[in-house]
Amino acid sequence: MGSMIIDGIRVEFTDETNVLTVIRKAGIDLPTLCYVSELSVYGACRLCTVKDDEGRYFASCTVRPRDGMNIQTNTPELRKYRRTLLELLLASHDRDCTVCNKNGDGPLQNLAERMGVRNIRFKSAQEHHEVDNSSNCIVRTGDDAIVVKSTGPMSRRYGASENVAITGCILHSRDSALKIGTETHGVIRNVTLSDCVIDDCSRAVGVWVRDGGTVEDIHVHHLTGCTRRYADSYQLPGAPGWWGKGEPVFVSATPRKGKTGPAGVIRRVSFDHLYLTSESCAFAAGEPDSEIQDLRISEMHLTLQHHGTQPGGLFDEQPSARHIYPHAIPALYARCVDGLTVKDSTVRFVGENEAWDGSVAELEHCRRAKLELEKLV
């Protein structure tokens, strides 16, 4: 408990956490942008800067009150300082306020009006980008570009996720261009993806069951582009946090870690006319009690080429009990698939990569498999 002088007025304080709180207790509306009392002290905007009787300036939100302090909050120098700070903030802010949904109620706009800032002397630091009109559908994102799921609450309320047609898109993501599933408590059916460009995604198309649901009648046509492996955060030495290691095709029916029973059903899935440069294999893997049924691939022309910064040699079955594990990379890997057809397809290995074993296909516990996958030299 103590007291301090604020603009010539004595103000008592008890358990206030900083000088700014005492200033506001005195009825002085000091401008701030970054300060939120419930959060840790930040002090970035500096608009709440005050001056003490020894001529020192400090952000009032960062200093605890002390008995006998004597500060000023509204000198000509402080007002000039705040206006300059506000101009600098506005210089790095989008100035097209008239099309902003906060127009008339934005904190920066309101402060500029209150502090009399009419002109900004500093050059705009806002980056300007030309509009990309190369496609009617361009998706650029960190996580999956397009996702179709069937969560428990939504599937119970609305039924199946079905009848989805995606066409003519340019898709960039550090995960899948199209992800179907992972959350699969209900039914996902009748989804098509066609005539799209895959722009450096960690996977082109991923199809999962994990929660006992059904994914059926998924058809992908005419894709071109490339997939690559990204690494931003590591869960294993050398393993990226993003799902995917550069697979052109990924189909997976494996239970989540700690879960028992079948993962679900994947059936009647087809891919045709794929022209992709990738860093990993076309991957399809089920389990003995969750076989993938009727998977067809035709006119897949795959180039395995290392064009990223990360090494290979890992299979990535996240999120599942198998997780991530070392494995040599063939062109095609299939496990527990009943009815696998690959026809009129080719693969070319370009350059050297110790992760690739150079083999065309590796099959485990597959039934009714017919492969026409030629290795080009």
N, C-alpha and C positions, 0 to 999 in steps of 0.2 A: 504494500500500500504506500502511496506517496502522491506527490503533485508535481505538475510541470507547467511551464508558461507556454501558451500557444497563441501567437499573434497578440501578445500583451495581456492575455486572459489566463488566470490560474485555473487549471483543470485537474481534479483529483482522479486517480486511477487505483484499481485494486488488482485484479488478475488478468488485465488485458495483455494479450500475447505480443503486441507490437505497437509502435507509435501511431501507425495509421488508425488502429482501432480507437485510440484515445482521441485522435483528431476528429474522427467521425462522431465520437461521444460528445465532443464539444459543439456539434452541429455544423462542422465544416465539411463540405462535399468536395473532397480532394479527388481529382480524376484518376482512375486506374483502368487498365485493360486486362492485366494478367492475374490480378490477385483474387483468389477465392478462399474465404476464411476456413472452409472445411478441409482444404488441401494443404500440403506442405508449402512453406514459403518459397516463392519463386523469384520475384523481383526483376523480371526481364524487361518490362516496358519502361520502367524508370519514371513514369509520369507522376508518381506520388513522391518524388524527390522534394526534400525540405532542407532548410539551412539552419544550423544551430548558431548560438551566440559566439562561437569561436571561428565562424566562417566556413565550417565544414558542411558539405552537401552529402546527403545519403537518402536512399530509398526508404521511406518510412515503414513500408511493409516488412522490412528485413531486420529492423532494430527493435529490441525490447525497450520499453519505457523505463527511465531511471528517475528517481526523485531529484528534483532540482533542475531538470533539463529546461532549456529555453530555446524554442524553435520558432521559425517563421515559415509560413506556407504560401504566401502570396505576394512576394516582392516582385518588382519589375523584372529582375534578372531571372527569377523562377518562371514567371509567365512567358518570357522569351524562350527560355530553355525548353519548356513544355511544348510550345508551338513548333520549335525546331524538331523536337523528337517526333511530334505528330506528323510533320511533313515527311520525315524519313520513313515512318511507318506507312504513310500513304503512298510513298514512292515505290514500295514493294508490294502494294495492294492493287487489285484489279479496280481501275477507276471507272469502269462502265457501270456505275451504280444504278442507272435508270432501268437496267434489265435484271437487276438482282432482286430476289424475293425478299430481301431485307431492306429494300429501298425505303428510306424514311424512318427506319427503326434499327439501323445498323449502329453498333457502338462507335466505330470510327467516324462514321458520318455525323453522328450526334455530337461527338467530341469536337470535330472540326467546326461545326456550327457554334457550339458553346464557346470555343476558344478563339473564334474569329479567323480561322484559317480559310482563306478564300482561294489562294494560289499556292502551288507547290513549286518551289524553286529547283528541286532536284529531278534529275532525269529518271524516268520510270525504270525500275528494275524488274518489272514483270516480263516474263518471257512470252513471246507471241509466236503462235504456230499456225501455219496455213492449214485450212480445212482439207482433209484427205477425202476427196470425192471419187476415189478409184473403185469404190464398191458401195452399194446401198446398205451393206451390213459389215461393219468393221468393229471387232471386239478386241480390245487390248487390256489385259488385266494381269495381276500377279497370280491369283488363284485361278481355278478352272474357268475357262471362257464361257461355256454353256453347261448347265447342270440339269439333269432330270432325275428326281428322287421320288421315293415313296416312304415318307416318314410315318410313324405309327399314328399320331393324331390326325394328320391330313388324310391318310388312306382310310381311316375309320369314318371320317366325316364326309369325304368327297369321292371315295372309291379309287379306281385305278388311275394312274398317270398314263394317259394314252393319247394316240392320234397327234403326234408332234412331228412337224415337217420343217426341217432347217435346210436352206439352200442359198447358194450364192454369197457365202460369207468369207471374209478374211479373218482368221482367228489366231491371236497371239496370246500365249499364257506360259507361266512357269510351271503349270500343271497341265491338265488335259485340255485339248481344244474342245472335246465333248466328253463329259463324264456322265454315264448312266449308272445310277445306283450308289453303292456303298450303303446308304440308308435304304433298305429294301424290306419293309415290313408288309407291304401290300403287293400290288401288281403294277409293272411297267410294261406297256406293250405298244406296238405300232409306232415306232420312232424311225424316221429316216433322216439321213444327213447326206447331202449331195452337192456336187459342184462347188467345193470349198477349197480355199488355200490354207494350209497349215504353216503358220509363220513361227518357226523356232519354239515349238511347244515341247514340254517334257514327255508328252504322249499325244498322239493324234486322237485316238478314240479309246476310252476305257469303259468296260462294262463289268460291273460287280454285282454279286449277291452276297450278303453277309448275315441277314436277319430273318431268314426263312421265307422270304417272298419269292416272287416269280418275275423274271425278265424274259420277254419273248417277242419274236417278230421285230428284230432290230436290223435295219438294212442301211449299209453305207456304200455310196457310189461316188466315183470320180473325185478323188482327192489328190492334190499335188502339194509339194512343199517339203519341209524338213522338221525333224524332231531332234532334240539334243538333251544332254544331261546338265542340270543346273546344280549348284551347291551353294547354299546360303547359310544353313545351320546344320550342324552335324549331330547325328544320333549314334553313329558308329564311325570309327576312324575312316575317313575317305568317303563317307556316305552322305548325300545331301538330305536336307529336311524335306524338300519337295518330293511328292509322290511321283515316281516315274524316273526311268533311267534312259529315256530316249526311244521308247518303243513305238513303232508305227501302229500296232494293234495290241490291245491288252484286254483279255477276257478272263475273269477270275471268280471262282466259286469256292471260297475257303472260309471257315468260321472265324469269328473274331477271337482274339486271345482270351482264354478263360471260359469260352462258350462251348457247349457240347451240342451234338445233333447236327443235322444237315444245314449247310449254309443257305440253301434255297435252290431254285431251279433257273437255269439259263438254257433257252432252247430257240432254235430257228433264228440264228444270227448269220448274216452274210456281209461280205466285203467284196467289192469288185472295182477294178480300174483304179488302183492305188499306185501313184508314182511318187515315192517318198525317199528322201535321203535321211538315214537314221543312224543312231549310235548304239541301238540295241535291237533285239529280235522281235519278231511277231510272236506274241506270248499268249497262250491259252492254257489255263490250269484249273482243274477241278479237284475233287476228292472222291474216294470210292463211294461215299454216300451222297455225293453232290456232283455227279458227272455233268459236264457240259454236253448238251444234246444238239446234234445237227448244226455244225459250224462249217460254213462254206466260204472259201476264199478263191477268187478267180481274178486273173489279170492283175496280180500284185507284182509290181516291178520295184524291187527294193535295192537301194544302194547303201551298204554299210560303210560308213566313212566317219572317222573321228574329226569333228570340226569344232568341238568345244574345248574347255580347259580341264575337264575332269576325267580321271581314268575310268575304265569300265570294269567288267568282271563281277557284277552284282545282279542278282535277281531281287526285285522289289515287289513284295506282295502285301504291302500295307493297305489297310489296317487288318491284320490277321495274325493267327498264331505263328505263321511262318515268317512274317516280318521281312527283314532284309538279310540276305545271306550270299556268300561268294558262290559264283557259278560261271563257268566258261560260257561264252555267248555264241550260239549257232544262229543261223538265219531264222529258223522257226523252232519254237519249243512248245510241246503240247503234253499235258498230263491229264489223265482221266477224262478223255473226250470220247463220246460215243457218237460216231458219225462225223468224221473229219474229212473234208474234201478240199484239196488245194489243186487247182488246175491252171494251166497256161500262165504260170508265174515264174519269175526269174529273180536271182539275187546276184549282186556283184560286190566283192570286197575290194575297197579302194584304200591303198596305204597299208600300214602295219599297225596292229594294236594287239598287245599281248592278251587282252581280254577275249578276243575272238578266237574260237578254235578252228574256224574255217569250214566247219561242217554245215551242210545244208539244213538238216533237221535232226532233232532229238525228240523221240516220243517215249512216254512212260505210261503204261497201263491204258493205252488207247485202243478202241475197238472200231472196226469198220473204217479204217483210215485209207484214203487214196491220195497219193501225193504226186503232183506234176510240178515240181519246183526245181528249175535248172540253175546250176551255178555257172555264171558267165566268167570268162577270163579275158 
